[in-house]
Amino acid sequence: MQRANLVHGGLAIFAISLALVAWQKPTANSNNSDIKIISGEPEQTQEINWVDDQASISIKRHDNSIKVAITKKPKPAATQEQKTTTEVYPANEKAQELFSALVPFSAARDLGIATDAELVKFGLVDPKTKLSLHIDNKQHDIQIGNSAFGSGSTYVKAADKHVYLVKTSLFNNFKGVGNGLIERRLIIAKPDTIEKVIIYSDSKKRELIQHFAENRKKTFFADPAEPETQLKQATNWLDRLMQTRINGFADQVPATLPALRVEWFDDKKSLGNISIWAAENNSAIAKDSDYDAPVKISKITADSLIKDISSVLNESR
């Protein structure tokens, strides 16, 4: 009898667990646009803000670009006062896609107004994680709670005080202090949009044009005076420059003149420019039109680019 009671009790607990999971899961025919919590259009969204226990992240539209500002919070275990700084990066494609992924902001299920006990369980009592959407000059706040067991969803609380289930994947790129949202390439213009580059070093200058820009296996740079002659050194050098990534920010640029400067264009206008200074310590300093502050790049990379600049300027001349 006791064994039978244990079996029945176990089955009852299992049935309750299944019922809980089923209650939390979206219905079979639902998708993430079933219940609209916040209306609006991606194009009307000026800014997306995310705050959690590690950082605050702002994704904001500017005149011709989207920037990501990240302010890391001091670690609780820090033994001395830490300086809080905000770093601003160009937004990568994932950050840009968030405007259409989050607006309109929709849920898979409306759980209604929760009790105090349920709010504790959902992680929605003074949560540390919050999302704000600035749409058409109006701010909309969402509280972010715990993940719902077995559902791939997260509990959120909206201004109407209802608790909703929203796909957890919507928030994945905010994790890890926003590293999945930022651009670290030194030159963020797409290579196939570049028609021409101008390279400067000391008093010398060279203009180069790109052929087969749309085919990265065939592309090469040439002198406009001999447009069909591939300049292998210049092509290799510019490829190395375009693959360079930043590894941090600097307070200011050196007082000396840069070792080299490069500007790139499409068929109508300048797309950007960069100046690189000779490395003094473990990193070299660069000033890039795509970044608000001076950036740091690898000393090895900078030394290699500067060493080869003379060969690039004089190739086939």
C-alpha positions in Angstrom: 0.0 0.0 0.0 2.8 2.4 1.0 4.6 1.7 -2.3 1.4 2.3 -4.3 0.9 5.6 -2.5 4.5 6.6 -3.4 3.9 5.8 -7.0 0.6 7.7 -7.1 2.3 10.6 -5.4 5.2 10.7 -7.9 2.7 10.6 -10.8 0.8 13.4 -9.3 3.9 15.6 -8.9 4.9 14.7 -12.5 1.5 15.7 -13.8 1.6 19.0 -11.9 5.1 19.7 -13.4 3.8 19.0 -16.9 0.8 21.3 -16.3 3.2 24.1 -15.1 5.4 23.7 -18.2 2.3 23.7 -20.4 1.0 26.8 -18.7 4.3 28.6 -19.3 4.8 27.5 -22.9 3.2 29.4 -25.8 0.4 27.5 -27.5 1.3 25.4 -30.4 0.0 27.8 -33.0 1.4 30.9 -31.4 4.4 33.0 -32.4 6.3 35.9 -30.9 3.8 38.4 -32.4 0.6 37.1 -30.9 0.3 39.7 -28.2 1.5 43.2 -28.8 2.7 44.9 -25.6 4.2 48.0 -27.1 3.2 49.4 -30.6 5.4 51.3 -33.0 7.6 51.0 -36.0 11.4 50.2 -36.0 12.0 53.4 -38.0 10.3 55.4 -35.2 12.5 54.0 -32.5 15.3 56.4 -31.6 16.9 54.4 -28.8 17.1 51.1 -27.0 18.4 50.9 -23.4 19.3 47.8 -21.4 20.4 47.7 -17.7 21.5 44.7 -15.8 23.9 43.9 -12.9 26.9 44.1 -15.2 26.4 47.1 -17.4 24.1 49.7 -18.9 23.8 49.6 -22.7 22.4 52.2 -25.0 21.8 51.6 -28.8 21.0 55.0 -30.3 20.4 56.3 -33.8 22.5 59.3 -34.9 22.3 61.2 -38.1 23.9 58.6 -40.4 24.8 55.8 -38.0 23.8 53.8 -35.0 26.1 53.8 -32.0 26.3 51.5 -28.9 27.4 53.1 -25.6 28.4 50.6 -22.9 29.0 51.6 -19.3 30.3 48.7 -17.2 29.4 48.6 -13.5 32.2 48.2 -10.9 32.6 44.7 -9.6 31.2 44.2 -6.1 34.4 42.6 -4.9 36.5 45.6 -5.8 38.8 46.6 -3.0 39.3 50.2 -4.3 37.1 52.7 -6.0 36.8 52.0 -9.7 36.4 54.7 -12.3 33.3 54.2 -14.4 33.8 54.9 -18.1 31.5 54.8 -21.1 32.8 53.3 -24.3 31.0 54.1 -27.6 31.3 51.8 -30.6 29.6 51.6 -34.0 26.7 49.2 -33.9 27.2 45.8 -35.7 24.5 44.1 -37.7 23.0 42.3 -34.6 22.6 45.7 -32.8 20.9 47.2 -35.9 18.6 44.3 -36.2 17.3 44.8 -32.6 15.2 47.8 -33.7 13.0 45.5 -35.9 13.3 42.5 -33.4 12.1 44.5 -30.4 9.6 47.0 -32.0 6.7 46.4 -31.9 7.4 44.6 -28.6 5.3 41.4 -28.5 4.8 38.4 -26.2 3.9 34.8 -26.7 1.5 34.7 -23.7 -0.2 37.1 -21.3 -0.2 35.8 -17.7 -2.3 38.7 -16.3 -1.6 40.6 -13.1 0.5 38.4 -10.8 0.2 38.0 -7.1 3.0 39.2 -4.8 4.1 35.6 -4.4 4.2 35.0 -8.1 6.2 38.2 -8.7 8.8 36.9 -6.3 8.9 33.6 -8.2 9.1 35.3 -11.6 12.0 37.5 -10.4 9.9 40.7 -10.9 10.3 42.3 -7.5 12.7 45.2 -8.0 14.5 43.3 -10.8 18.0 44.5 -11.8 17.4 43.9 -15.5 15.3 46.5 -17.4 14.6 47.3 -21.0 13.5 50.8 -22.3 12.3 51.5 -25.8 12.2 55.1 -27.0 9.6 55.1 -29.7 8.4 58.3 -31.4 9.9 60.4 -28.5 8.0 58.3 -25.8 9.8 56.0 -23.4 8.4 52.5 -22.7 9.8 50.5 -19.8 9.9 46.7 -19.4 11.0 44.8 -16.3 12.9 41.6 -17.1 12.6 38.7 -14.7 13.6 35.0 -14.6 13.6 32.5 -17.3 10.5 30.2 -17.3 11.4 26.6 -16.8 11.4 24.5 -19.9 9.8 27.1 -22.2 12.6 29.1 -23.8 10.8 32.2 -22.5 11.4 34.9 -19.9 8.9 36.6 -17.6 8.6 40.4 -18.2 6.3 43.0 -16.6 5.0 45.9 -18.6 3.5 49.3 -17.8 0.0 47.7 -17.6 1.3 45.6 -14.7 0.6 42.4 -16.6 3.2 39.6 -16.6 4.1 38.2 -20.1 6.2 35.4 -21.5 8.6 36.7 -24.1 11.2 34.7 -26.1 14.5 34.7 -24.2 16.4 34.8 -27.4 15.4 38.4 -27.9 17.7 39.4 -25.0 20.7 37.1 -25.7 22.9 39.8 -27.4 22.6 42.1 -24.4 24.4 39.5 -22.2 28.1 39.6 -21.7 28.1 43.4 -21.3 27.0 43.9 -24.9 30.0 42.4 -26.6 27.8 40.8 -29.2 26.4 44.2 -30.3 29.6 46.2 -31.0 31.8 46.6 -34.1 35.5 46.3 -33.5 36.8 46.4 -37.1 39.0 49.4 -37.7 37.3 50.1 -41.1 33.6 49.3 -40.9 32.8 50.2 -44.4 31.9 47.1 -46.5 34.8 46.4 -48.8 32.6 46.0 -51.8 31.4 49.6 -51.4 34.9 51.1 -51.7 35.7 52.5 -55.1 38.9 54.4 -54.3 41.4 54.9 -51.5 44.0 57.7 -51.0 47.1 56.8 -48.9 49.2 59.6 -47.3 52.6 59.3 -45.6 55.0 62.2 -44.8 54.7 64.4 -47.9 53.8 61.5 -50.3 50.3 60.6 -51.5 48.9 57.8 -53.7 45.5 57.2 -55.1 44.3 53.7 -55.9 41.1 52.3 -57.4 39.5 48.9 -56.6 38.5 46.4 -59.3 36.0 43.5 -58.9 35.0 44.9 -55.5 32.0 42.6 -55.4 34.2 39.5 -55.8 36.6 39.3 -52.9 38.6 36.5 -54.5 39.3 38.5 -57.6 39.4 42.0 -56.3 42.6 44.1 -56.6 43.8 47.7 -56.4 45.5 49.6 -59.2 46.8 53.0 -60.1 44.3 55.0 -62.1 47.1 55.7 -64.7 47.3 51.9 -65.3 43.9 50.6 -64.2 44.4 47.1 -65.5 47.7 46.5 -63.7 47.3 44.8 -60.3 49.4 46.2 -57.5 49.9 43.2 -55.4 51.7 44.9 -52.5 49.1 47.6 -52.3 46.2 45.1 -52.5 47.8 42.9 -49.7 48.5 46.0 -47.6 45.0 47.3 -47.8 43.5 43.9 -47.1 45.6 43.8 -43.9 44.4 47.2 -42.9 40.7 46.2 -43.5 41.2 43.2 -41.3 42.6 45.2 -38.4 40.6 45.3 -35.2 40.7 47.7 -32.3 41.6 46.4 -28.8 40.6 49.4 -26.7 40.4 53.2 -26.5 43.0 55.9 -25.8 42.6 59.2 -24.0 44.2 61.2 -26.8 46.3 61.0 -29.9 50.0 61.7 -29.8 51.3 65.2 -30.3 53.4 64.1 -33.3 52.2 63.7 -36.9 50.7 60.3 -37.8 52.9 57.8 -39.7 50.2 57.3 -42.2 46.7 58.3 -43.2 44.1 56.6 -45.4 40.8 57.8 -46.8 38.3 55.6 -48.6 35.5 56.6 -51.0 32.5 55.2 -52.9 31.7 56.6 -56.3 30.4 59.8 -54.9 31.8 60.7 -51.5 34.2 59.9 -48.7 33.2 57.0 -46.5 35.8 57.5 -43.8 39.4 58.0 -42.9 42.0 56.8 -40.4 45.3 58.0 -39.1 47.8 55.7 -37.4 50.7 56.7 -35.2 53.9 54.7 -34.6 53.5 52.5 -31.5 55.2 53.7 -28.3 54.2 50.9 -25.9 52.3 47.7 -26.4 49.7 49.3 -28.6 49.5 51.9 -31.4 47.1 54.8 -31.4 44.7 55.4 -34.4 42.1 58.1 -35.0 39.2 56.6 -37.0 36.2 58.6 -38.3 34.0 55.7 -37.3 34.8 55.9 -33.6 34.2 58.8 -31.3 37.4 58.4 -29.4 41.0 57.5 -30.4 41.4 53.7 -30.5 44.2 51.3 -29.8 45.4 48.6 -32.3 48.0 45.9 -32.1 51.6 47.1 -32.0 52.6 44.3 -34.3 50.0 45.2 -36.9 50.8 48.9 -36.8 54.5 48.3 -37.1 53.9 46.1 -40.1 51.7 48.6 -41.8 54.1 51.5 -41.2 57.1 49.4 -42.3 55.5 48.6 -45.7 54.0 52.0 -46.5 57.0 53.1 -48.6 56.7 50.0 -50.8 53.0 50.6 -51.3 53.5 54.2 -52.3 56.3 53.4 -54.7 55.1 50.1 -56.2 55.4 50.0 -60.0 56.6 53.6 -60.2 
